Amino acid sequence: MDTYDLRSCTEEDLRQVCQELGLKRFRALQLFQWVQQKAVRSWSEISNIGKEDRLALSSRLQLQPLERVKEQRSVDGTRKYLFRLADGELIECVLMDYAREQSRDRHTVCVSTQVGCAVGCAFCATGMEGLRRNLTAGEILGQVLDITRFIRQEDPDFQVTNVVFMGMGEPLLNYEQVLRAISLMNQERGLNIGMRRMTVSTSGVVPQIIQLARDNSQVGLAVSLHAADDETRNRLVPMNRRYPLAQLMEACREYTTITRRRITFEVALTADNANREQAEALVRLLKGQLGHVNLIPVNPVAGTGLERPDLEKLKRFAHSLEAGGISVSWREERGTDINAACGQLRRQWRVGNNESIGTI
């Protein structure tokens, strides 16, 4: 008989397994809540299912929590986790906390969707190592579940409120598993994270942008734009050679027509491209598009050769966009001191003053 990844299973999947094992249907709901709501990491923690039933279930369902190799904490409170998967591969993900005065605090997890990345954006550490493999829905969701479990040891009431698919990998190149993870996170009897509190980021995989609009019009979309002309974008985002700007912007217009939701356009600014010419080109490109520009001063990544622009350049760039009628903001930088910010995630860790180990 087939075995399944327990964290990837829906309630219906679990009901089917229970039926095949001759167990009562309500065991499926109990098991789903233990795994998806209480974030258990072992079968022994499931106290209201008898030992014999647990043994039968464990013969068909694999519960494989992620191994926490390392946790780092930034001066701003951001936490970065290095996890080892069941096959020994390594991924990183990030927890960011935002305190609010007028509403509940926001706890955002930035998850990885692939081991490494094939896109190879010029400013991104992840792409330097290439693509190893896609993550399963259970491995994607597991990042949120295991972080939840760890933090609940300090704060029993902790709940992840937001999830951004902006870690290692291109989410839309692992489309089916990403959508399954989103659906599981959204389940009322699980983590119960609202669809509108989840955002998928893409470097511009045109067919899947349109498919996402049709399959899930509630989840947010962020597009890593970074440049307003094909020549520049080809250098920064190699995906542009496959899906150039004209195709990408047409897909974005179709997305907003279907969903009626604005897109966040991410623009990484370097000392070279934070100029008036690029700002004016962005205004022309985005005029009439339902969207918002999020400016990201490029983060330090060894080997890229890219430098951050100074503050005055950033201000002038933002002002040029605003003057052109484009909604714009600067991304709040979190975790830069522990290499947890945008573009800094990779599969490695350091021991003492030794060279990096763990990167394959």
N, C-alpha and C positions, 0 to 999 in steps of 0.2 A: 504494500500500500504506500501511496505517496506521503511524504512529510512536507510540512509547510512552515514558513517563517511566521511565528505567532504574532509578531508586531505588525506584520503586513496584512493580517486577516481582519475582515469585516465581521460584524455579528452574523451575517448570513453564512459566511465561510465557516464560522465556528459552529453554527447550528448544523450545517452539513456534516462536519466532522463528528459532532455528538451523535447525530443520527446513525452514521456509519459504525460508531463504536457501541451503539445501543444505550447511550446515556440520555438522560432527560434533557429536553430542550432548554430549560432555564439555566443549565450549566453554561451555555454559550454566553448568555448575558453576564453571568457572574464573572466568567473568565475575561470577557471583553472589558468590563469595568476595572478589574484588577490590573490588567495590562495597560489600558489606554487612559484610565482616569487616575489610578493610584500609582502607576508607573513602577510596578514591582520589577525586580531584577532576578528573581529566582522562584522556582515552583514552591519552595518551602514557605514562602510568604503568603501563599494563597490559603487562608485559614478556613474558609467556609466550603471548600471542596475536599471531600474525603481522600485519603491516601491512595486508595485503589483507583478512584476516578482520575486523580492527578497522574498516576502512573500510566493509565491508559491514554490520557490526553498527551502526555509528554512523549509517547511513542510515535505520535503523528505530528506534533507541533514543537518546533524548536524555539526556545526562548533564549536569545543570544544578546544580552546587553553589551553595550560598547565598553571596552576597557579604557578607563581614564589613565592615560600615560602621564599627562602633565596638566596642571591648571596654573595659569598666570593671572595676576590681578594688576590692573592699571591703576595709576594714581587717581583716575576719574571714576573708579569703581567697575569698569568694564572687566569682564572675565573671558579669557581665551582658553579653550579646551583642546588638547590633542588627544584624539581617540584612536585606539587600535581596533580594527574590525576582526571578524572571526578568521579571515584568511591571512591576517597579519598586515594588511594594508593600513595606511595612516591617513586620517583626515583632521582638519581643524574646523571649529565653529566658535561662535562668539555670543556671549550674553551681555546686553546693554540695558542698564536701568535708567529710567527717566522719572524723576520726582515731579509731581504736579500739585499745584495749590488748589485749582478749581475742579479737578476730577481725579479719578483713580490713577495711581502710579502706573507707568507703562514699563513692561518687561519684555524686551524684544530679543529673540534668538535669531541670529544670522546663520542659516544652515548651509552645508555643502550638499551638492547633488551628484558629484562625480569624484573619483579619486584622480586628482590632477585635472587637466583641461586641455582640449585639443585646439582651442581657438587661438591662443598665443597673443593676447593683447600686449602692446609694447610696454605698458606700465605695470603689468600684473606678475607677481611672483609665482602664482599657481601655474600659469601656462609655461613657465620655463622648464617644467618637468614633463610636459606632455600628458597625454591621457592614459591612465592605467585601466580604469573600468568605470561603468556606471554604478551608482548605489541603488540598492533595492528600496522600495517604499519603507520597509521596516528600518533600514539603516538611516534613511533621511529622517523619519519620524523619531527614531531612537535617539537622535541628538537632542531633541526637545524633551523626550521622556526622561533621559538620564540626567540632563541638567536640572529638570524639575525635581527629580528625586534627590539629587545632591543638595540643592538649595533648601528643600523641605527639611533637611536635617538641622538647618539653622532657623528656618522660618516655616512652620508647619502649614501656614496659610498661603504660601507662595503659589502663584499661577502665572504661567507665560501668557501674555496678552496679545503679542504680535509676533509674526514670523516673517522674515524676509529671506527669499531664496537668492542670496547674494554672496554666498561663500564660494568654496572651490567648485569649479565646473560651470558648464553652460546648461541651465535647467531645461531649456527647450530642446536640447539634444538628448535628454532623458525623460521625454514628455510623459509617457504612460505612468512611470513610477512616481514622478513628481505630482501628477494629478491624483494618483491614488493616495499619496501621503497627505495632500491637501484635504481630500475628502475625509480621511481618518481623523485628522486634527480637528475637523469641523464637527465631528459627531457629538451630539448633546450628551451622550453617556460616556464620552471620552474626555478629551481636553477642552472641547467646546469653544474653540477659537473661531471667531467670526470670519467668514470669507473676506470681508472688507478689511480685516486686520492682517491679511496675508498679501504679500507682494512678490511677484516673480520678476526677476531681472534677466534681460537677454541682451546679447551682443548684436541681435538682429537676424534671428532665424525666421525668415518671412513666412513660410507656410504654417509654422506652428503659432505664430502671432495671430493669424487669422483663425486657426483651429481653436486656440485658447478662447477667443472671443465667442465662438460658437458653443464650446464645451462648458465654459465657466465664466459668465459675464460679470461675476461679482468680485473675483480676486483681482488685486491691483496689478498693473503692468509698469515696469520701469525699463526703458530702452537705453543702453549704453551708447550714446550718440558720439560724443567726443570731438566731432568735427563736422563742418557743413559742406565740405567738398570731397569728392571721391578720392582725389590724389592724397590728401592728408589722412583721410579715414582709412585708406588702404594700408598706410604705414602703422597707424595706431590700432586698428581693429581689422585683422585679416579677414574676418567674416564678410567684410564689405566687398571683397573681390568676388564672392559668390552671390551676394545679395546687395548690389550697390544702392546708393541713397535713393534713387528714384523708386526702386521696388520697395525699399524699406518704408519710405514715407507714404506710399500708396497703401501698404499693409496697415500702417498706423491710422490712416484715415478710415479704412474699412473697420478697424478695431473700434474706433470711437463712434462710428456710425451704428455699429451693432450694440455696443455696451452703454453708450452715452456717458462713459467715464473718461476722465482726462488721463493722459499718459504722463509719467515723469520721465523727462529726458535728462539723462546724466551726462555731464560734460566735465571731464577731467582736464584741469588747466595746468599747463606747464609754463616755464619761463618763456618758451618760444611761441606758444599759441594763444597766450592771454593778451591779445592785442585787438585794436579797434576793427581791423579787417575781418578777423574771425568772428567777432561779435556781430558785425553788420551782416555777414554771411549767414549766421545763425538766425537773425531776425528775418531775413528773406526766406530761409528754408522753412521756418516754423510759423510764419504769418498765416493766420486762419486755422491753424491746427489746434485742436483742444488738447492743451498740455501745459506743463510747468517745467521749467529748467532748474535742475539742481546742480549747482557748481561745486566741484570737488577739487580743491588744490591737490595736485598729485602727491601721493605719499612716498616717503623714502623707500626705495627697493634697490638693493645692491645689484648692479649689473645692467640696469636699464639706461643709465646715462641721462635720465630726465631730471630736471631741476624744478623746484616749486617756484611759482611767481611770487613777487613781493606783494605786500598788502595793498599798495597803491594800484598796482596792475589789476588786482582782483576787484577793487572798488570801481575802477574805470570800466572794466569789462561788464560788471553787473549793471552799472548805470547805463551803458550803451544798450543792453537788452531791455531794460525798463523803458528807456526813451523810445524804443521801437515797439512798445506795447506787449512785450513778452513777460509773463509772470516768472519770477526768478527768486531763488533763495540759495544760501550757502549751506552745504551739509555740515551738521555739527560733528566735529571730529572726535572720535572716541577710540581709545586704546592704541594710539600711535606708538607709545613708549614700549608696548609689548608686541609690536608688529601684528596688531589685531584690526587695523583700519583697512579701508577699501584697498584692494589689490595686494595686501601683504600676507595673505594666508598661503601656507605651503606645508608639505608633509615632512617636517623635520623638527628636531629638538636638539638642545645643547646640554652637555654635562660639564659643569665647572667651566674652565677656560678651554676645554678641548674643542676640536673642530666639530661641525654639525654631524650628527649621526642619525640614522633612521630614514634618511632620504634614499630611495632606491632609484 
